[in-house]
Amino acid sequence: MTLDDLARALIVLALGDIGVTVLLVRAAKAQPEAALQERAIASVILTFIAGIVAFMAAAYLLDLTLPGPLGTGMLAGALLLVSLPQMVWAVMYWHGTFR
């Protein structure tokens, strides 16, 4: 697998991730269960990460050089977002709604 193949795969996975997130958010609105709502929130956060990675993969495929601060900021933002689902679970646990 080449880096181009990997970049394409990341973009396809991000698009699929968006579809799954929409499904989970709609389900959480229709069925207000704490566990489903928590998963929908985590899914939204993870979709932002996937979007950042897909944007960077597209820039690679298009041979675009992102300005240093932008690329670094995007990577740092994605890494910071990785910890948010655990925070969501902790808040749900502290409120007694985690299952």
Secondary structure, DSSP 8 states (H G I E B T S, - for coil): --HHHHHHHHHHHHHHHHHHHHHHHHHHHHS--HHHHHHHHHHHHHHHHHHHHHHHHHHHHTT----HHHHHHHHHHHHHHHTHHHHHHHHHHHTT---
